[in-house]
């Protein structure tokens, strides 16, 4: 999580969002962060199931991470809506 926080600080997506010329870079940054969120969910699940379930709901995923999902971690559907609330 520390590395993800550093990535946000370094890439400043909130600043990229203000510049329409940076739309492609913003999409890349947000995709990388979504990928990290899915990875973190898989790591949390066995040890803190309540947090894993909360991540599942917020990421719009349907169930506990299985082996198939763990093997697809690099392929996050960037069209999914993520709930920030």
C-alpha positions as CSV (number, residue, x, y, z in Angstrom):
1,X,0.0,0.0,0.0
2,X,2.9,2.3,0.7
3,X,4.1,2.0,-2.9
4,X,0.6,2.7,-4.2
5,X,0.4,5.9,-2.1
6,X,3.9,6.9,-3.4
7,X,2.6,6.3,-6.9
8,X,-0.3,8.6,-6.4
9,X,2.0,11.3,-5.0
10,X,4.4,10.9,-7.9
11,X,1.9,10.8,-10.7
12,X,-0.6,13.3,-9.2
13,X,-3.7,12.0,-11.0
14,X,-5.7,14.9,-9.5
15,X,-3.5,17.3,-11.5
16,X,-3.6,15.2,-14.6
17,X,-7.4,15.3,-14.5
18,X,-7.4,19.1,-14.9
19,X,-5.4,19.0,-18.2
20,X,-7.3,17.5,-21.1
21,X,-4.1,17.0,-23.0
22,X,-3.0,14.5,-20.3
23,X,-6.1,12.3,-20.7
24,X,-4.1,9.3,-21.9
25,X,-1.6,9.5,-19.1
26,X,-4.5,9.9,-16.6
27,X,-6.1,6.7,-18.0
28,X,-2.8,4.9,-17.6
29,X,-2.4,6.0,-14.0
30,X,-5.9,5.1,-13.0
31,X,-5.6,1.7,-14.7
32,X,-2.4,1.0,-12.7
33,X,-4.2,2.0,-9.5
34,X,-7.2,-0.2,-10.2
35,X,-4.9,-3.1,-10.9
36,X,-3.2,-2.5,-7.5
37,X,-6.6,-2.4,-5.8
38,X,-7.5,-5.8,-7.3
39,X,-4.2,-7.2,-6.3
40,X,-4.6,-5.8,-2.7
41,X,-8.0,-7.4,-2.5
42,X,-6.5,-10.8,-3.3
43,X,-3.9,-10.3,-0.6
44,X,-6.3,-9.1,2.1
45,X,-9.0,-11.7,1.6
46,X,-7.4,-14.7,3.5
47,X,-6.3,-12.6,6.4
48,X,-9.0,-9.9,6.7
49,X,-12.1,-11.2,5.0
50,X,-14.2,-8.2,5.9
51,X,-11.8,-5.9,4.2
52,X,-11.7,-8.2,1.2
53,X,-15.5,-8.2,1.0
54,X,-15.5,-4.4,1.2
55,X,-13.0,-4.2,-1.6
56,X,-15.0,-6.7,-3.7
57,X,-18.1,-4.5,-3.3
58,X,-16.3,-1.2,-4.1
59,X,-14.5,-2.6,-7.1
60,X,-17.8,-4.0,-8.5
61,X,-16.5,-7.6,-8.4
62,X,-18.8,-10.5,-7.8
63,X,-17.2,-12.9,-5.4
64,X,-14.1,-14.0,-3.4
65,X,-10.9,-14.1,-5.5
66,X,-10.3,-17.5,-6.9
67,X,-7.2,-19.0,-8.5
68,X,-8.4,-17.9,-12.0
69,X,-8.6,-14.3,-10.8
70,X,-5.2,-14.5,-9.2
71,X,-3.7,-15.6,-12.5
72,X,-5.4,-12.7,-14.4
73,X,-4.2,-9.9,-12.1
74,X,-2.5,-8.1,-14.9
75,X,-5.7,-7.9,-16.9
76,X,-8.1,-5.5,-15.1
77,X,-11.2,-4.3,-17.0
78,X,-10.6,-0.6,-17.1
79,X,-14.2,0.0,-18.2
80,X,-15.6,-1.0,-14.8
81,X,-16.9,1.7,-12.5
82,X,-15.2,1.8,-9.1
83,X,-17.2,3.0,-6.1
84,X,-15.2,5.6,-4.1
85,X,-17.9,6.0,-1.3
